[in-house]
Amino acid sequence: MTEQAEKPFLYVVVCAAGIAADVSKLITAAQERNWDVGVIATPVAMRGFFDTTAVETQTRRPIRSAWRSPGDPRPFPAPDAVAVAPATFNTINKWAAGIADTLALGTLCEAYGLGVPIAVLPCVADALAAHPAYRASLARLREMGVRFGDPYSGEPLQDGGRGEFAWERALDLLAPDAR
């Protein structure tokens, strides 16, 4: 068995939020914690929300965004865990409703059915987070055992800067003692 195959495999699901430009921080932290990483992005996230070439170089794997054809080999091994970061309003609501109209959502719906641990770092504007459907979606996903980091709105702080997105929190939530 190769060294790469011996490492646990983490799926990182990336959604279309501005903070996605820094997803390499999560990948680096995961690799430093001995995870092998594969990235699955929503179709909209693939449209310039992060540097896809840099991420493919960093993971040494293609980014997945579309369904593979029947008979095509699986490009990633089965996941040992999934981190959704950043997780958007749209993805959280569709996932909680069981909608699997993209590879990212299908992967999340399936991971639950397989009992794979899932950690989520929401990136949702305060106005959207106030919507009752979003609150209900969070409750449903929590009931399913999904682990959530603190919400991140991306809204400017009083000093005009932006708060830090806690990329490594996703990994902390997946640690055995976090369960």
C-alpha positions, 0 to 999 in steps of 0.5 A: 500500500502506498503512503498516500493510500494509508492516510485518511481521505478528506473531501473538502466541499467548496461553495461560491462565497468570496472567502473560498479564495482562501480554501488552500488554508484548509487544505494546508491544515488538513495535509499538516494533520496527515489527511489526503484531500480531494476538493469537490466544488459547486458549479458556481464556485468553479467560476472564479471563486478560488484558484482551481489550478493552485488547488489541483497542484496542492492536492495533486488531484483534479477538482470535481464539480460534475458527475462522472459518466457510468463506467468512469473510474472514481477519481477519489477514494471513499471519504473518511470525513467531509468538510464543507467550507465555506458553506452557503445559504443555498447549499445548506438549504438544499442539502437539508431538503435532500436536494442533490442536483449538483455533485457537491449536494449529492456527495453531502446527501450520500455522506450522511447515508454512509455515516461519514462525519461532516463538519460545516463552516457556514458563510451566510450573510446576516440577512439570509441567516435570519430566514426561517428556512435557514434556521430550520435547515441548520436544525435538521442538519444538526439532528443528522449529526452534522457538526457546525463551526461558528457562523461567518457573515463576511460582513465588515467589522466596525473597524472596516476589516473582516473577521478571520474565517476559521478554516481549521475549525472544520478539522477540529470538528472532525477530530475523534474527541469532537464527536 
